[in-house]
Amino acid sequence: MIMNLKKLNNLLELFFNQLEIQNENNIFLSSLKNPKKEFSWKDTKISIIKLSEEFKKHIQKGDRCLLISENRPEWLISDLAIMLANGITVPAYTTYVERDYEYIINDCTPSIIIVSNHDQYKKIKNIINNKSFIKKIFSFEVIDELEKDKYFEINNYLEKNKNIDLNLPSIQLSRKDPACIIYTSGTQGNPKGVILSHGGILNNCEGGCELIQPFISKQSRFLTWLPLSHSYEHTVQFIQIGVGAKVYYAESIEKLVKNMNDCSPEIMTAVPRFYQNLYQKINSTFNKAKGFKKILINQTIKLGTKKIKKENLSIIQKILNIILDNLVRSKIKKQFGGKLKTFVSGGGALDKEVGFFLNSIGLPTLQGYGLTETSPVVSCNPIHDIRVETVGPPFKGNQVKIAEDGEILVKGENVMIGYWNKEEETKKVLKDGWLYTGDIGVFEDNYLKITDRKKDILVTPGGDNISPIKIENELVNSELIDQAIVYGDNKPYLVALLILNNEINIIKDVEIKNEIEKINKNLTKIEKIKKFFVIKEKFSIENGMLTPTLKLKRYKIIQKYKTEFERNY
């Protein structure tokens, strides 16, 4: 059942009010990696309250709580327990390298750190020494190298208290209070902590619940695989609460299709990378078809595409399209559990060819748009009027306008409070309540269309933000490399253009490769340079490739060498 979210004061009320509506013994959270790991609504409630009691021993109102874990039921429980303890959740990717954790820990100064297991603890153990602001380490599982009094093991504690019913303590949180700080890559290398409010996320949930209203059953099933540290999935978990869903946590991206068959999800949110892979796999299978089967597939794509483009179908074509629903599209859906009603795509630009293809074969795919700074959704296509080449109309409550230079500006409760410890950075993007997104767009009949990106951020097909400047700084710190620019917006990997140090007479290819490998060790998986090429002409003010302050004119350089960049894919 979808709740009325307008009158809620905070995200905790969202959960506890939904609990009153639900059968408390129904399963709410379920791990596909560990089938025995299930939490009913009642289990979840008890776990949140009990865990918050332990958190309260170490944190005060407004204290930051770092959460490092893969997706699992305990993630959501910890997030809500932190809120109940009046703390602020700071999610962190498990794929971060040591220096990323070091920067975030020093920046947000967490009072407690929650890790999922021993492997995650190892990544931070050298960083947290002598950090007096860290009061306690919590872990979902046993940490072998630590004595029991050195950390708090969560799972055994929750299991022991599983059957103890508890009263809900009073909640003193308003819509304006911070709910979380989500770090996102900045243009100068260091990530920025985006402070999102309870009201901002609730506002987004309201729009999300309205969007999926046509698909909601008595207990809708969601499959979750995008990292919960990503702002998109972080908000989706509250939409799941808002509609009283049953949530399954996927084992891994490699087992995603298998997991879809395991739990038959009705709704699934993902990023463009997933849909691109899906498109390639299905298309590859289609290409192997022969004879009558091939004709049916071609007609399915042709008529489905015409329908989604709102082109007129003849009476015969309409009848044939209905027949193809049963002969082709229903069989495709069965491969994904048979119950799928819609995909929702966010976190990056969905290739229009992929969008038309998936919609044409009976896998409705709704593309949206947003930023971490907007909690995160700004707009999304509705099921009744999908326009593949757009990102849909704005959610209710989101004011969106186009500036004179084409930049998309957003205003509303969903807009962030600001950047943590970065007042000047906040002022640069928040002016008179309007968030300057850095994206360029136009409106087409109230449907927003993204046409370009103003800011120097690369977005992967997986929806991750990458700062090219951070990587370029690493490259030019090498004695072999004088100048560098990184390319790879919405690409499967990064390619670097290099200008070598002309003071060194001969630099062999193998030396450059070794240097790149060395640099890659300091970068996360998505930041690593996979390919490179070398040019001789230096970037300068004179040839128009540098600004007067010696900054790269990124757009000009990429346009000039685009052919060379594209050859590397």
Wavefront OBJ file of the C-alpha trace (Angstrom):
o trace
v 0.000 0.000 0.000
v 1.317 3.444 -0.985
v 1.400 5.925 1.858
v 0.692 9.635 1.917
v 4.192 11.073 2.302
v 3.410 14.793 2.412
v 2.741 14.926 6.160
v 5.699 12.823 7.266
v 8.420 14.554 9.252
v 11.271 12.147 8.558
v 12.276 8.844 6.958
v 11.816 6.911 10.195
v 8.122 7.809 10.203
v 7.962 6.425 6.680
v 9.091 3.016 7.937
v 7.171 2.898 11.198
v 3.922 4.160 9.618
v 4.212 1.531 6.880
v 4.817 -1.076 9.596
v 1.403 -0.252 11.063
v -0.228 -1.018 7.715
v 1.681 -4.228 6.975
v 1.303 -7.727 8.399
v 4.346 -7.556 10.655
v 5.186 -11.216 10.014
v 5.482 -10.770 6.248
v 9.030 -10.940 4.926
v 10.355 -7.479 4.100
v 14.093 -7.987 3.413
v 15.629 -11.087 1.851
v 19.207 -11.915 0.851
v 19.657 -14.104 -2.261
v 23.315 -14.649 -1.373
v 22.337 -16.087 1.993
v 18.762 -17.443 1.697
v 18.507 -17.891 5.459
v 19.050 -14.168 5.970
v 15.490 -12.820 6.016
v 13.851 -10.071 8.047
v 10.130 -9.686 8.547
v 8.724 -6.209 9.127
v 8.708 -7.008 12.847
v 12.310 -8.312 12.754
v 13.375 -5.145 10.976
v 11.651 -2.931 13.537
v 13.257 -4.718 16.514
v 16.660 -4.685 14.822
v 16.473 -0.941 14.111
v 15.515 -0.084 17.704
v 18.053 -2.416 19.347
v 20.895 -1.324 17.091
v 20.074 2.352 17.626
v 20.447 1.795 21.388
v 24.028 0.656 20.816
v 24.760 3.533 18.433
v 23.437 6.051 20.978
v 26.186 5.020 23.395
v 28.774 6.474 21.019
v 27.119 9.291 19.049
v 25.404 12.631 19.637
v 22.836 14.341 17.410
v 24.383 15.220 14.066
v 27.384 12.892 14.401
v 28.449 11.193 11.199
v 28.383 7.405 10.923
v 30.419 5.830 8.117
v 28.790 2.751 6.539
v 30.960 0.482 4.364
v 29.123 -2.585 3.149
v 27.902 -4.453 0.123
v 24.112 -4.632 -0.347
v 22.412 -6.746 2.305
v 19.428 -6.437 4.676
v 21.636 -5.100 7.480
v 22.499 -2.091 5.324
v 18.967 -0.634 5.475
v 18.626 -1.609 9.148
v 21.851 0.238 9.982
v 20.818 3.288 7.967
v 17.529 3.626 9.864
v 19.170 2.791 13.209
v 21.640 5.637 12.668
v 18.719 8.009 12.062
v 16.940 6.762 15.190
v 20.118 7.479 17.136
v 20.019 11.036 15.674
v 23.107 10.397 13.580
v 23.818 11.039 9.904
v 24.648 8.126 7.591
v 27.728 8.476 5.391
v 27.645 5.594 2.873
v 30.915 4.611 1.180
v 31.582 2.331 -1.781
v 33.271 -0.970 -1.045
v 35.344 -0.409 -4.215
v 37.142 2.647 -2.841
v 40.927 2.490 -2.475
v 42.673 3.390 0.782
v 43.263 7.045 0.017
v 39.563 7.553 -0.811
v 38.602 6.196 2.607
v 41.300 8.307 4.216
v 39.979 11.489 2.622
v 36.339 10.764 3.560
v 37.201 9.763 7.143
v 39.298 12.898 7.668
v 36.633 15.059 6.042
v 33.472 13.863 7.801
v 35.148 12.710 11.079
v 32.742 9.856 11.834
v 32.046 8.926 15.454
v 31.414 5.315 14.483
v 32.312 3.170 11.491
v 30.182 0.234 10.389
v 31.787 -2.401 8.159
v 30.200 -5.556 6.810
v 33.057 -7.963 7.463
v 36.768 -8.537 7.952
v 37.608 -7.737 4.289
v 36.071 -4.268 4.555
v 37.769 -3.638 7.896
v 41.198 -4.394 6.388
v 40.758 -1.492 3.946
v 40.515 1.068 6.741
v 42.481 -0.422 9.646
v 45.685 1.533 8.840
v 43.741 4.770 8.441
v 41.790 4.745 11.684
v 44.787 4.463 14.008
v 45.074 7.482 16.278
v 41.745 8.925 15.083
v 40.366 10.033 18.442
v 37.022 11.073 16.930
v 36.228 7.415 16.096
v 34.511 6.009 19.181
v 33.608 2.498 18.009
v 33.865 0.023 15.131
v 30.764 -2.031 14.348
v 30.736 -5.067 12.075
v 27.945 -7.263 10.713
v 30.231 -10.301 10.877
v 33.159 -11.497 12.992
v 36.469 -9.641 12.525
v 39.059 -12.331 13.216
v 42.036 -10.148 13.994
v 40.244 -8.022 16.589
v 39.460 -8.931 20.174
v 35.754 -8.850 20.979
v 36.037 -5.760 23.165
v 37.634 -3.820 20.263
v 34.507 -3.838 18.106
v 30.793 -4.621 18.232
v 29.468 -7.577 16.242
v 25.975 -6.716 15.023
v 24.497 -9.959 13.659
v 24.893 -12.086 16.800
v 23.516 -9.220 18.875
v 20.429 -8.875 16.651
v 19.859 -12.639 16.583
v 19.871 -12.806 20.397
v 17.300 -10.002 20.599
v 15.154 -11.167 17.696
v 12.052 -12.013 19.724
v 12.123 -9.073 22.115
v 9.374 -6.658 21.166
v 10.170 -3.037 21.878
v 8.370 0.265 21.999
v 9.438 2.921 19.574
v 11.306 5.792 21.245
v 10.285 9.352 20.402
v 11.681 10.698 17.125
v 12.866 14.320 17.114
v 13.752 14.763 13.456
v 12.279 17.276 11.016
v 12.177 17.311 7.219
v 14.977 19.890 7.227
v 17.362 17.725 9.260
v 20.233 15.976 7.408
v 19.566 12.302 6.668
v 22.822 11.394 4.963
v 26.008 12.699 3.399
v 26.740 11.033 0.076
v 30.166 11.656 -1.428
v 30.335 12.357 -5.132
v 33.309 13.181 -7.344
v 34.215 16.816 -7.803
v 36.011 18.578 -10.617
v 39.126 19.237 -8.544
v 39.844 15.693 -7.562
v 38.514 15.314 -4.059
v 34.955 14.072 -3.638
v 32.309 16.358 -2.159
v 29.943 15.302 0.591
v 26.386 16.068 -0.513
v 24.110 16.684 2.488
v 20.589 15.423 1.790
v 17.669 16.145 4.085
v 14.874 13.871 5.268
v 12.410 16.103 3.409
v 14.461 15.986 0.213
v 14.446 12.194 0.093
v 10.764 12.053 1.129
v 9.956 14.494 -1.679
v 11.744 12.180 -4.113
v 9.946 9.151 -2.702
v 6.619 10.858 -3.306
v 7.473 11.318 -6.984
v 8.856 7.772 -7.225
v 5.773 6.215 -5.632
v 3.536 8.130 -8.016
v 5.654 6.953 -10.958
v 5.322 3.254 -10.108
v 1.721 3.447 -8.884
v 0.438 1.555 -12.004
v 2.671 -1.434 -11.164
v 1.988 -1.811 -7.459
v 0.538 -5.111 -6.269
v -0.366 -6.224 -2.732
v 3.333 -6.789 -2.011
v 5.438 -5.676 -4.947
v 8.795 -7.377 -5.394
v 11.973 -5.401 -6.021
v 15.421 -6.752 -6.859
v 18.255 -4.530 -5.581
v 21.793 -4.724 -6.959
v 23.054 -1.159 -7.545
v 25.244 -0.209 -4.547
v 23.207 1.362 -1.756
v 26.008 3.895 -1.346
v 24.883 5.326 -4.713
v 22.327 8.116 -4.173
v 19.930 6.543 -6.676
v 19.616 3.197 -4.918
v 19.815 4.853 -1.506
v 16.575 6.715 -2.251
v 14.994 3.693 -3.982
v 15.164 1.772 -0.695
v 12.802 4.351 0.840
v 10.457 4.126 -2.156
v 10.396 0.374 -1.481
v 9.323 1.111 2.085
v 6.764 3.648 0.853
v 4.966 1.029 -1.288
v 5.330 -1.804 1.262
v 7.469 -3.909 -1.066
v 9.353 -7.134 -0.543
v 13.007 -6.429 -1.238
v 15.509 -8.970 -2.541
v 19.249 -8.270 -2.488
v 21.055 -9.699 -5.510
v 24.138 -11.888 -5.170
v 26.169 -10.033 -7.801
v 25.827 -8.426 -11.212
v 27.098 -11.656 -12.792
v 24.171 -13.557 -11.281
v 21.572 -10.867 -11.924
v 19.537 -12.714 -14.561
v 19.605 -15.866 -12.400
v 18.472 -13.811 -9.399
v 15.609 -12.337 -11.430
v 14.403 -15.876 -12.059
v 14.863 -16.670 -8.364
v 12.629 -13.869 -7.077
v 10.504 -12.772 -10.113
v 10.742 -9.001 -9.478
v 7.961 -6.727 -10.706
v 10.033 -3.570 -10.645
v 13.755 -3.138 -11.059
v 15.895 -0.027 -10.971
v 19.271 -0.032 -12.663
v 21.821 2.090 -14.490
v 22.513 2.278 -18.260
v 25.373 -0.230 -18.071
v 22.938 -2.977 -17.094
v 20.576 -2.140 -19.951
v 23.422 -1.969 -22.458
v 24.605 -5.436 -21.422
v 21.036 -6.709 -21.594
v 20.614 -5.239 -25.069
v 23.837 -6.891 -26.280
v 22.898 -10.299 -24.887
v 19.327 -10.314 -26.226
v 20.400 -8.879 -29.585
v 23.127 -11.514 -29.889
v 20.508 -14.248 -29.333
v 18.156 -12.624 -31.857
v 20.897 -12.516 -34.496
v 21.267 -16.299 -34.298
v 17.573 -16.873 -35.089
v 16.598 -18.202 -38.507
v 13.529 -18.724 -40.697
v 10.077 -17.990 -39.280
v 11.484 -17.226 -35.828
v 13.678 -14.501 -37.340
v 10.647 -12.971 -39.097
v 8.678 -12.869 -35.831
v 11.560 -11.180 -33.986
v 12.045 -8.562 -36.720
v 8.324 -7.765 -36.735
v 8.289 -7.523 -32.927
v 11.079 -4.930 -32.960
v 9.633 -3.068 -35.951
v 6.056 -2.783 -34.689
v 7.139 -2.242 -31.058
v 9.393 0.620 -32.120
v 6.633 2.188 -34.224
v 4.279 2.008 -31.249
v 6.736 3.575 -28.794
v 7.455 6.338 -31.357
v 3.673 6.856 -31.566
v 3.599 6.179 -35.302
v 0.296 5.049 -36.778
v -0.265 1.301 -37.046
v -2.702 -0.175 -39.515
v -5.486 -2.437 -38.259
v -3.517 -5.487 -39.427
v -0.347 -4.230 -37.727
v -2.235 -3.639 -34.449
v -3.615 -7.200 -34.528
v -0.192 -8.616 -35.408
v 1.411 -6.627 -32.572
v -1.050 -8.139 -30.069
v -0.259 -11.635 -31.399
v 3.462 -10.911 -31.014
v 2.832 -10.001 -27.347
v 1.958 -13.656 -26.774
v 4.362 -15.289 -29.204
v 7.534 -13.288 -28.507
v 7.321 -10.658 -25.754
v 5.799 -12.956 -23.099
v 8.631 -15.468 -23.673
v 11.237 -12.742 -23.258
v 9.644 -11.675 -19.964
v 9.745 -15.285 -18.711
v 13.551 -15.132 -18.909
v 13.423 -12.458 -16.207
v 11.104 -14.194 -13.804
v 7.895 -13.639 -15.789
v 6.464 -10.908 -13.501
v 8.487 -7.894 -14.631
v 6.330 -4.815 -15.205
v 8.978 -2.160 -15.711
v 12.645 -1.216 -15.617
v 13.598 2.243 -14.381
v 16.878 3.663 -15.681
v 18.826 6.377 -13.884
v 22.331 7.436 -12.933
v 23.415 8.273 -16.492
v 22.262 8.668 -20.072
v 20.516 5.673 -21.604
v 21.465 5.117 -25.233
v 18.344 5.791 -27.326
v 18.896 2.670 -29.436
v 18.884 0.575 -26.269
v 15.767 2.391 -25.019
v 13.791 1.815 -28.226
v 14.916 -1.840 -28.402
v 13.954 -2.800 -24.837
v 10.596 -1.046 -25.018
v 9.846 -2.635 -28.396
v 10.381 -6.203 -27.129
v 8.072 -5.819 -24.152
v 10.502 -4.672 -21.459
v 9.163 -1.191 -20.556
v 12.134 0.997 -19.623
v 11.543 4.391 -18.037
v 14.489 6.775 -18.316
v 14.940 9.432 -15.663
v 17.396 12.190 -14.804
v 18.927 13.446 -11.604
v 21.984 14.242 -9.548
v 23.178 13.291 -6.105
v 22.482 16.956 -5.242
v 18.751 16.498 -6.047
v 18.125 13.447 -3.781
v 18.593 12.334 -6.673
v 15.670 12.313 -9.174
v 14.627 15.434 -11.064
v 12.405 13.867 -13.738
v 11.359 10.538 -15.231
v 9.271 9.127 -18.068
v 5.852 7.797 -17.006
v 4.650 4.417 -18.276
v 1.611 5.868 -20.059
v 3.701 8.176 -22.252
v 7.290 7.007 -22.714
v 9.450 9.308 -24.830
v 12.737 7.470 -25.182
v 14.888 10.434 -26.228
v 13.866 12.463 -23.175
v 14.168 12.063 -19.389
v 10.487 12.751 -18.803
v 8.596 15.525 -16.990
v 9.819 16.827 -13.590
v 8.530 15.171 -10.425
v 5.867 17.141 -8.536
v 7.528 19.634 -6.231
v 10.601 19.956 -8.467
v 10.855 23.317 -10.175
v 12.985 23.107 -13.315
v 13.949 25.913 -15.675
v 16.474 26.458 -18.440
v 18.964 29.325 -17.982
v 19.896 31.682 -20.815
v 22.990 29.609 -21.608
v 20.942 26.387 -21.673
v 21.938 25.120 -18.223
v 19.294 23.153 -16.311
v 18.397 24.736 -12.967
v 16.463 22.903 -10.243
v 14.673 24.231 -7.159
v 12.645 22.469 -4.476
v 12.778 20.496 -1.262
v 14.717 17.770 -3.059
v 17.739 20.046 -3.539
v 20.638 19.359 -1.158
v 21.329 21.349 1.984
v 24.854 21.906 0.671
v 28.314 20.333 0.489
v 29.838 19.169 3.763
v 32.638 21.514 4.879
v 32.609 23.293 1.507
v 30.769 26.575 1.838
v 32.390 28.167 -1.230
v 31.679 25.130 -3.410
v 28.067 25.226 -2.240
v 27.740 28.901 -3.183
v 28.990 28.158 -6.694
v 26.096 25.800 -7.464
v 23.320 27.043 -5.145
v 22.101 30.538 -6.003
v 18.805 31.939 -4.701
v 17.631 28.391 -4.002
v 18.365 27.251 -7.569
v 20.794 24.389 -8.138
v 22.984 24.912 -11.197
v 23.282 21.329 -12.474
v 26.031 21.747 -15.038
v 23.848 19.941 -17.587
v 22.455 21.534 -20.745
v 18.906 20.784 -21.836
v 15.633 21.860 -23.411
v 11.963 21.244 -22.733
v 9.777 19.480 -25.293
v 6.119 19.647 -24.176
v 7.164 19.597 -20.486
v 9.481 16.652 -21.174
v 13.099 17.436 -20.316
v 15.765 16.526 -22.864
v 19.462 16.526 -21.971
v 21.585 17.813 -24.827
v 25.058 18.330 -23.305
v 27.098 18.490 -20.123
v 28.595 21.763 -18.974
v 30.662 20.418 -16.112
v 33.889 18.441 -16.317
v 32.581 15.209 -14.870
v 32.578 11.882 -16.663
v 29.616 9.603 -16.005
v 30.127 5.877 -16.544
v 27.431 3.578 -17.996
v 27.117 2.370 -14.396
v 26.093 5.822 -13.215
v 29.299 6.551 -11.312
v 30.838 10.019 -11.409
v 34.520 10.286 -12.279
v 36.659 13.370 -11.902
v 38.992 13.479 -14.940
v 41.123 16.167 -13.274
v 41.949 13.807 -10.415
v 43.247 11.171 -12.870
v 44.998 13.712 -15.083
v 46.852 15.033 -12.054
v 48.078 11.510 -11.330
v 49.295 11.147 -14.918
v 51.175 14.446 -15.134
v 52.844 13.748 -11.793
v 54.855 11.121 -13.672
v 58.210 12.284 -14.931
v 57.472 10.656 -18.282
v 54.250 12.590 -18.925
v 54.030 16.335 -19.465
v 50.330 16.792 -20.258
v 47.284 14.505 -20.274
v 43.567 14.467 -20.836
v 41.178 11.642 -19.985
v 38.215 10.641 -22.171
v 35.356 8.258 -21.487
v 31.994 9.905 -20.788
v 29.354 7.136 -20.948
v 32.034 4.743 -22.235
v 32.963 1.269 -20.925
v 36.455 2.418 -19.867
v 38.797 5.419 -19.859
v 41.283 6.385 -22.573
v 44.127 8.844 -21.988
v 45.733 11.216 -24.466
v 49.349 11.767 -23.428
v 52.037 14.320 -24.299
v 55.379 13.013 -23.156
v 58.215 14.863 -21.453
v 60.364 16.131 -24.343
v 63.371 16.446 -22.048
v 63.651 12.680 -22.049
v 65.099 11.597 -25.375
v 63.484 8.215 -25.947
v 60.495 6.825 -24.069
v 59.534 3.319 -25.105
v 55.910 2.100 -25.230
v 56.649 -0.538 -22.609
v 57.880 2.194 -20.233
v 54.626 4.137 -20.680
v 52.569 0.973 -20.122
v 54.481 0.219 -16.912
v 53.958 3.793 -15.739
v 50.208 3.593 -16.436
v 50.007 0.313 -14.483
v 51.792 1.974 -11.580
v 49.386 4.946 -11.633
v 46.352 2.632 -11.888
v 47.245 1.099 -8.522
v 46.261 4.406 -6.882
v 42.932 4.552 -8.708
v 39.613 2.811 -8.198
v 38.428 0.213 -10.699
v 36.287 2.693 -12.665
v 39.088 5.304 -12.719
v 41.779 3.054 -14.223
v 43.224 3.892 -17.642
v 42.676 0.969 -20.023
v 44.177 2.470 -23.211
v 46.233 5.481 -24.232
v 47.750 7.212 -27.251
v 50.533 9.774 -27.603
v 50.604 13.058 -29.557
v 53.548 15.443 -30.048
v 51.936 18.904 -30.123
v 51.741 20.414 -26.647
v 48.587 22.112 -25.390
v 49.165 25.856 -25.172
v 47.374 29.204 -24.903
v 48.647 29.998 -28.398
v 47.027 26.974 -30.091
v 43.795 27.501 -28.179
v 44.016 24.374 -26.046
v 44.681 26.135 -22.723
v 42.877 28.993 -20.976
v 44.863 32.061 -19.802
v 45.040 30.385 -16.403
v 46.511 27.255 -18.068
v 43.430 25.091 -17.654
v 42.633 22.534 -20.342
v 39.985 23.588 -22.838
v 38.534 20.131 -22.574
v 35.819 20.433 -25.197
v 38.195 21.812 -27.852
v 40.826 19.138 -27.243
v 38.319 16.292 -27.333
v 36.744 17.593 -30.529
v 40.143 17.843 -32.217
v 41.221 14.326 -31.225
v 37.834 12.617 -31.074
v 38.630 10.253 -33.947
v 41.786 9.053 -32.181
v 39.903 8.611 -28.899
v 37.116 6.627 -30.536
v 39.606 4.299 -32.265
v 40.428 2.919 -28.831
v 36.930 1.472 -28.266
l 1 2 3 4 5 6 7 8 9 10 11 12 13 14 15 16 17 18 19 20 21 22 23 24 25 26 27 28 29 30 31 32 33 34 35 36 37 38 39 40 41 42 43 44 45 46 47 48 49 50 51 52 53 54 55 56 57 58 59 60 61 62 63 64 65 66 67 68 69 70 71 72 73 74 75 76 77 78 79 80 81 82 83 84 85 86 87 88 89 90 91 92 93 94 95 96 97 98 99 100 101 102 103 104 105 106 107 108 109 110 111 112 113 114 115 116 117 118 119 120 121 122 123 124 125 126 127 128 129 130 131 132 133 134 135 136 137 138 139 140 141 142 143 144 145 146 147 148 149 150 151 152 153 154 155 156 157 158 159 160 161 162 163 164 165 166 167 168 169 170 171 172 173 174 175 176 177 178 179 180 181 182 183 184 185 186 187 188 189 190 191 192 193 194 195 196 197 198 199 200 201 202 203 204 205 206 207 208 209 210 211 212 213 214 215 216 217 218 219 220 221 222 223 224 225 226 227 228 229 230 231 232 233 234 235 236 237 238 239 240 241 242 243 244 245 246 247 248 249 250 251 252 253 254 255 256 257 258 259 260 261 262 263 264 265 266 267 268 269 270 271 272 273 274 275 276 277 278 279 280 281 282 283 284 285 286 287 288 289 290 291 292 293 294 295 296 297 298 299 300 301 302 303 304 305 306 307 308 309 310 311 312 313 314 315 316 317 318 319 320 321 322 323 324 325 326 327 328 329 330 331 332 333 334 335 336 337 338 339 340 341 342 343 344 345 346 347 348 349 350 351 352 353 354 355 356 357 358 359 360 361 362 363 364 365 366 367 368 369 370 371 372 373 374 375 376 377 378 379 380 381 382 383 384 385 386 387 388 389 390 391 392 393 394 395 396 397 398 399 400 401 402 403 404 405 406 407 408 409 410 411 412 413 414 415 416 417 418 419 420 421 422 423 424 425 426 427 428 429 430 431 432 433 434 435 436 437 438 439 440 441 442 443 444 445 446 447 448 449 450 451 452 453 454 455 456 457 458 459 460 461 462 463 464 465 466 467 468 469 470 471 472 473 474 475 476 477 478 479 480 481 482 483 484 485 486 487 488 489 490 491 492 493 494 495 496 497 498 499 500 501 502 503 504 505 506 507 508 509 510 511 512 513 514 515 516 517 518 519 520 521 522 523 524 525 526 527 528 529 530 531 532 533 534 535 536 537 538 539 540 541 542 543 544 545 546 547 548 549 550 551 552 553 554 555 556 557 558 559 560 561 562 563 564 565 566 567 568 569
